[in-house]
């Protein structure tokens, strides 16, 4: 069931955006701040200690590779992984670069879930507001409804698919610390970017700070 949480979160976000068309950007930003804080806390408290227990001297290098890889992906996704999509230009075809980069990102996120089921909840909370923002962006851009459905359902299944691949190919367990370190780098970059972007103009916002604190506290109890 934990494997399916990221799937359901994207589908629920997609359906919610499709039928309710939420217009409050403030609430979405608060939800993003919470998701970024929660995901970063899970990464630091659970994933990071485990990979360093493997005593692999190159773990830090793999984490940096993950950060660099995510930066490269964002050249194509334009930051959609952390809700940074904007513009209302009409789309007449599937945005393939955005689609492929997001799918790669979501697929890799699924690898550690088989060993850390709590991470499924973190990824689900992370994907929920992203799914809403992406769907609203596509609707406002007048993308074909069938294309939106294909995009969002494929994005939804990528994280569970990554988990299934890691479970059904035992050879990958040999490289589990290295693969997880790359994913940690990806999660570091995304979650920290979400937190920094949630503080517009570097102004203190009690609501956003409160959501960040709640995310940290919740992660402590998992």
N, C-alpha and C positions, 0 to 999 in steps of 0.2 A: 504493500500500500504506500509506503514511504517513497518508493520509486515513482509513483504516479502523481505525487503532490505537485511537482513542477509542471506536469502535463495539465492537471486540472486548473492550476492557477492561471496559466496562459489562456485556456479556453474560457474560464469564467471572466477574466479581464476582457477578452475579445467580445464575448456576448454582452457584458455590461456596457461596454463602449458602443456596441452596435445598436442596442435598443434604448439605452438611457441617455447616451450622448452627454456625459458629465462635462460641465463647463468650468467648474471650480479648479483653477490651476493651483491655488493655495493648498487645497487638500491633497492634491497629487504630489506636490513638492514635500509636504509633511510626510506622506507615505513613503516617498523616495528617501527622505532623510532617515526615517526609521529603518527601511530595508537596507540601506547602505551601512548604517551603524551595526545592525544585527549581523549582516553578512561578514563585515570586517571583524567583528568580535568573535564569531565562530571560527573564522580563519586563524586568527591570532591565538585563541585559547585552545583549539582542538587540532587543527591541521598542522600548524607550524611546529608545535612541540614534537609531534609524531615523526615528521620527516627528519628532524634533527636527531632523533633517537636512533635513526638508521646509521648514524656515524659515517655518512657519505661526505667526504670533504668537498664535494662539488655541489652540494645542495643549494648553497647560496647562488651559485652560477645559474642553476636551473630556474630559481625564483626570478632572477633578473631576465632570463630568456623569456619567461612567461610575461613579465611586464613589457618587454620589448615587443613580443609577439602581439599583445593586446593593442599596443600603440599602432602597430602596422595594420591590424584589423580595423582600427578606427579611422584610418585613412579612407576605407571603403564604406564603413557603416555610418560614418559621420557622427559617431558617439551615441548611436541608438541604444547601445547596451546600458547606458545610464540615463536614458530618457532625454537625450539632447538632440531632438529632431524638431525642425521648424520649417516654415515656408508653406505656401499654399499653391505652388505651381501645379498645373494639371499633369497627371501621369497617364500615359497612353499605353504603357507596357510594364511588366514586372520589373521592379528595381533589382536586377540580378546581383549586383555587387553588394548591396545592402543585405539581400537575402542570404547569399553564400557566407558572408562574414558573420552574420548573426547566427547562422546554423552551426558554423565551426565553433564559435564561442560557446553556444549552448551545449553542443556535443561534448566538448572537453570538460565543461562543468559537471557532467554526469559521471565522470570516471571515479572520483573519490566517494561518491554517495554509497556505494556498496560496502564501504568500510566505515563510513560515518553517516548513519541514517539521519542524524540531526541536521546535517548539511542540506538534505532534501527540503526541509522546512525553510531554511535560510534562502535557498535558491528559489523556492516557490514564492516567498514573500518578496524577493527581489524581482521576479519575473512578472508578478501581478500588475504593479503600476506601469511597468514597461509595456505590457500587452495593451493596457488601456491607452497609453500615449501613442503607441504605434498605430493602433486601430483608428484612433481619432485623426492622426496625421494622414493616413491613407484615405479616410473618408473625405476629409477636407481637400485632399489633393485629387479627388474624383477618380481614384483608381477603381478599376472594375471590381465589383463585389466578389466575383468568383476568384479573381487574383488575390484579393484580401483574404478570402477563406483559405486558399491554398497556402499563402504565405504564413498565416497565423497557425494553422493546424500543423504545418511542417515544423515551424519553430517550436511548437508545443511538444512534439514527439522527440526532438533532438536530444534533450537532456536524459530522458528515460532510455533512449537508444544508447547513449554513451555509457550509462550504467550497465545495461545488458551486455554490451560488447566487453566491458571490463570483467563482467562475471563469467561470460561464456568462453573467454580466451585466457586460460590460466597463465599462458606465457607472459601476459602483460603484468602479472603480479611480480615477476622478476624485476620489472622496472617501475614498480608502484611508487617508491619514494621519489624517483626522478619525474614521473608523470604528475604526481601530486604536487611536487614543487613548482612545476610549470603552471598548474592550475592555481596554486597559491599566488603566484605572480600576477596572473590574470585577475583574480579576485581582489588582490591588493589594489591594483590600478583602478578597477571599476568602482569598488566600494569607497575608496578614498576620494575619487573624483566626484561621486554622488554627494558625499558629505561636504566637500569644499564648494560644490556648485549650489548646494542648498542654502548657503549663506551669501546671498546676493550683496555685492558691495562691501563684503566683510563686516556687515552690521550685525550687532547682537540681536537675535530673535529668540525670545524665550520659548515660543512654541516649538521651533525647530530644534533648539538645544534640548528641550524636554523629550522630544521624540528620539533624539540621538542617545540620551541617557537611558531611556526605556529600552532601546535596542540593546545597549550594553548589558543592562541588568538582566534582561530576559535571556541573553546568551550565557550568562553566568550560571543560570539554573539548568542548563541543558547538558 
